[in-house]
Amino acid sequence: MNVRVMSYNTQHCLNFITRKIDYDRIADTVTACGADIVGLQEIRGKGPKAGYEAQAKILADKLGFHCYFAEAIRFDGKNPYGNALLSRFPITAAETVAIPDPAVRGYDGYYETRCLLKATVAVGGGLSVLVSHFGLNPDEQKSAVDTVVGHIPNTRCVFMGDLNVTPDNAVLRPIQQRLYDTAKVFSAPKLSFPSDSPTMKIDYIFVSNDLRVSAADIPAIVSSDHRPHIATVTVP
C-alpha cells in the first residue's frame, strides 16, 4: 500500500505572508501535498492565552482526519505547545515521550523542553510513526537523538520532524545508521527553511529499511516559515 507522509513545521499555523493564524491555509497545504499521514511541529493546544486553541483538532476536522496532540511544554505554565499527528487512517495507539532536558546547559542559546510523539497508525497491519522537533543547542539535540533511537522499532517505522540540524551534522549519525533518509531519492538537492528563500535543510522524513520509498520532495510552498517535506512510502 502506498502512503504519502508529510512533515511540516507550521509555526503555530501562522500564515507566512499575512502573519496571522490561518488554519485554512495550512489545511490546504496538506491537501495540495496529497498527504495521508502528517507530522506537525510547533502546534498549540487549548490554553487561556489568545491564539491557544486545539490546533491539531481544528486542522483534523477541516481535513476529515484523525489526530493526536503531544504536549512538550506549557508556556507560562498554562498554554500547551508541542507536536501533532494528523492521519487519514485511524490512530490505534499514541503517547507523548518526554525528551530529557540537559542536566547542565552547556550553551548560551535558547533552551526549550521538547518531546517525541509516538503513535501507531492502522496501515497495513500497523505503522509506527514518530514525530519530533529538536532543540537548537547541541546538548539538547544529543538528548533528542538518544530518545528517538531508544524508541525506533526494527520494522514498519516512519520518523519525521524539524531536527534543527543540517544533514551533515554528526549528531544525526545514530538515526542515519538505523533508518533510511527519504531525501536520498530527491531528483536534486532540496532545502526547507526559510520557506520564501530556503538556505538550509533541517526537515526530515526517515523510514525503516523494510519500507520502500518511491518519491520524495520539498515543494516550493510558502504557507508556514518552513516548506513541507513529503515522501511516498510503500507499506507492506
C-alpha positions as CSV (number, residue, x, y, z in Angstrom):
1,M,0.0,0.0,0.0
2,N,1.4,3.4,-1.0
3,V,1.1,6.1,1.7
4,R,2.1,9.8,1.4
5,V,3.7,11.0,4.6
6,M,4.5,14.7,5.3
7,S,6.5,16.6,7.9
8,Y,5.5,20.2,8.4
9,N,6.6,22.8,10.9
10,T,3.6,25.1,10.9
11,Q,4.8,27.9,13.2
12,H,1.6,27.5,15.2
13,C,-0.4,27.7,11.9
14,L,0.9,31.2,11.2
15,N,0.5,32.3,7.6
16,F,4.0,33.3,6.5
17,I,2.6,36.1,4.3
18,T,-0.2,37.6,6.3
19,R,1.4,36.8,9.8
20,K,-2.0,35.7,11.1
21,I,-3.1,32.2,12.2
22,D,-4.6,30.7,9.1
23,Y,-6.0,27.1,9.5
24,D,-7.4,27.0,6.0
25,R,-4.0,27.8,4.5
26,I,-2.3,25.0,6.5
27,A,-5.1,22.5,5.7
28,D,-5.0,23.5,2.0
29,T,-1.2,22.8,2.0
30,V,-1.8,19.3,3.4
31,T,-4.4,18.7,0.7
32,A,-2.2,20.1,-2.0
33,C,0.6,17.7,-1.0
34,G,-1.8,14.7,-1.0
35,A,-0.7,13.7,2.4
36,D,-2.2,10.7,4.3
37,I,-0.1,11.0,7.5
38,V,1.2,14.3,8.7
39,G,3.7,15.0,11.5
40,L,3.3,18.6,12.6
41,Q,5.7,20.7,14.7
42,E,5.1,24.0,16.6
43,I,1.4,23.3,17.3
44,R,-0.6,24.9,20.1
45,G,-3.1,23.2,22.4
46,K,-6.1,24.7,24.2
47,G,-5.0,27.4,26.7
48,P,-6.2,30.6,28.3
49,K,-4.0,32.9,26.2
50,A,-5.5,34.3,22.9
51,G,-4.5,32.1,20.0
52,Y,-4.0,29.0,22.0
53,E,-6.6,26.7,20.6
54,A,-6.8,22.9,19.9
55,Q,-5.0,23.4,16.6
56,A,-4.5,19.8,15.8
57,K,-8.2,19.1,16.1
58,I,-9.2,22.1,14.2
59,L,-6.9,21.0,11.3
60,A,-8.1,17.4,11.6
61,D,-11.8,18.5,11.4
62,K,-11.1,20.5,8.3
63,L,-9.4,17.6,6.6
64,G,-11.6,14.8,7.9
65,F,-8.5,13.2,9.6
66,H,-7.8,11.6,13.0
67,C,-5.4,13.5,15.3
68,Y,-3.2,13.3,18.4
69,F,-1.5,16.2,20.1
70,A,1.7,15.7,22.0
71,E,2.3,18.4,24.6
72,A,6.0,19.2,25.1
73,I,5.7,22.3,27.3
74,R,3.2,24.8,28.7
75,F,4.3,28.4,28.2
76,D,3.6,30.5,31.3
77,G,2.6,27.2,32.9
78,K,-0.8,27.3,31.1
79,N,-0.5,27.3,27.3
80,P,0.2,23.9,25.7
81,Y,2.7,23.6,22.8
82,G,4.3,20.7,21.0
83,N,3.9,18.3,18.1
84,A,0.9,16.7,16.5
85,L,-0.1,13.8,14.2
86,L,-2.8,14.0,11.6
87,S,-3.9,10.8,9.9
88,R,-6.3,9.8,7.2
89,F,-6.2,6.3,8.9
90,P,-7.2,5.5,12.5
91,I,-4.6,6.1,15.2
92,T,-4.7,3.0,17.2
93,A,-2.2,4.0,19.9
94,A,-0.4,7.2,20.8
95,E,1.8,8.5,23.6
96,T,4.0,11.5,24.4
97,V,7.5,10.7,25.3
98,A,9.5,13.4,27.2
99,I,12.9,14.3,25.9
100,P,15.1,14.9,28.9
101,D,16.5,18.4,29.3
102,P,20.3,18.6,29.6
103,A,21.3,18.3,33.3
104,V,23.5,21.3,32.8
105,R,23.0,23.8,30.0
106,G,26.3,23.9,28.1
107,Y,25.5,26.7,25.7
108,D,24.2,30.3,25.7
109,G,21.4,29.7,23.3
110,Y,17.6,29.4,23.8
111,Y,16.5,26.2,25.6
112,E,13.1,24.7,25.4
113,T,11.7,21.4,26.6
114,R,10.9,19.0,23.8
115,C,9.0,15.7,23.2
116,L,8.7,12.7,20.9
117,L,5.3,11.8,19.6
118,K,5.0,8.0,19.3
119,A,2.0,6.5,17.6
120,T,0.6,3.5,15.7
121,V,-1.5,4.1,12.6
122,A,-3.8,1.5,11.1
123,V,-2.0,1.0,7.8
124,G,-1.0,-2.4,6.5
125,G,-1.3,-4.1,9.9
126,G,0.2,-1.2,11.8
127,L,2.7,1.5,11.1
128,S,4.8,3.2,13.8
129,V,5.0,6.9,13.4
130,L,7.4,9.1,15.4
131,V,7.4,12.9,15.3
132,S,9.7,15.4,17.0
133,H,11.1,18.9,17.0
134,F,14.7,19.0,18.2
135,G,16.1,21.9,20.3
136,L,18.6,24.5,19.0
137,N,21.6,23.6,21.1
138,P,23.9,20.6,20.6
139,D,23.3,19.1,24.1
140,E,19.5,19.3,23.5
141,Q,20.0,17.6,20.1
142,K,22.1,14.8,21.6
143,S,19.4,14.1,24.2
144,A,16.7,14.1,21.5
145,V,18.7,11.7,19.3
146,D,19.2,9.3,22.2
147,T,15.5,9.4,22.9
148,V,14.5,8.8,19.3
149,V,16.9,5.9,18.9
150,G,15.6,4.3,22.0
151,H,12.1,4.2,20.5
152,I,12.7,3.2,16.9
153,P,11.2,-0.3,16.2
154,N,13.1,-2.6,13.9
155,T,10.4,-2.6,11.2
156,R,7.5,-0.6,9.8
157,C,8.5,2.8,11.1
158,V,8.5,6.4,10.0
159,F,10.3,9.1,11.9
160,M,9.9,12.8,10.8
161,G,10.3,16.3,12.1
162,D,12.2,19.6,12.2
163,L,15.5,18.5,13.6
164,N,17.2,21.9,13.6
165,V,20.4,20.5,12.1
166,T,21.6,20.0,8.6
167,P,22.2,16.5,7.1
168,D,26.0,16.6,7.6
169,N,25.7,17.1,11.3
170,A,27.3,14.2,13.1
171,V,24.6,14.2,15.8
172,L,22.2,12.6,13.3
173,R,24.5,9.7,12.7
174,P,22.8,7.2,15.1
175,I,19.5,7.9,13.3
176,Q,21.0,7.7,9.9
177,Q,22.5,4.3,10.8
178,R,19.2,2.9,11.8
179,L,16.8,4.5,9.3
180,Y,16.7,5.4,5.6
181,D,16.7,9.1,4.8
182,T,14.0,9.7,2.1
183,A,15.9,12.7,0.8
184,K,18.1,10.2,-1.0
185,V,15.5,9.9,-3.7
186,F,15.3,13.6,-4.3
187,S,15.9,14.4,-8.0
188,A,18.1,17.3,-6.9
189,P,19.1,18.8,-3.5
190,K,16.2,20.4,-1.7
191,L,16.2,23.0,1.1
192,S,13.4,23.6,3.6
193,F,14.0,26.8,5.6
194,P,13.0,29.6,5.4
195,S,10.1,28.9,3.1
196,D,10.4,32.0,0.9
197,S,14.1,31.6,0.1
198,P,15.5,28.5,1.8
199,T,19.1,28.3,2.7
200,M,19.2,25.0,4.7
201,K,17.6,21.6,5.0
202,I,16.5,21.0,8.6
203,D,13.3,19.0,8.0
204,Y,13.4,15.2,7.6
205,I,11.5,12.0,6.9
206,F,13.2,8.8,7.8
207,V,11.8,5.2,7.3
208,S,12.8,1.8,8.4
209,N,14.6,-0.3,5.8
210,D,11.7,-2.6,5.1
211,L,9.7,0.3,3.7
212,R,10.2,1.3,0.0
213,V,10.4,5.0,-0.9
214,S,9.2,5.7,-4.4
215,A,9.2,9.5,-4.3
216,A,10.1,12.4,-2.0
217,D,10.1,16.2,-2.4
218,I,10.2,19.5,-0.6
219,P,7.8,21.5,-2.7
220,A,8.2,25.3,-3.1
221,I,5.1,26.1,-1.0
222,V,5.1,29.3,1.1
223,S,2.5,28.8,3.8
224,S,4.4,28.5,7.0
225,D,8.0,29.6,7.6
226,H,9.1,26.0,6.7
227,R,8.4,24.2,3.4
228,P,6.7,20.8,3.8
229,H,8.7,17.6,3.3
230,I,6.7,14.8,1.7
231,A,7.5,11.2,0.7
232,T,5.6,8.3,-0.8
233,V,6.2,5.1,1.1
234,T,5.1,1.5,0.3
235,V,3.9,-0.2,3.5
236,P,3.8,-4.0,3.1
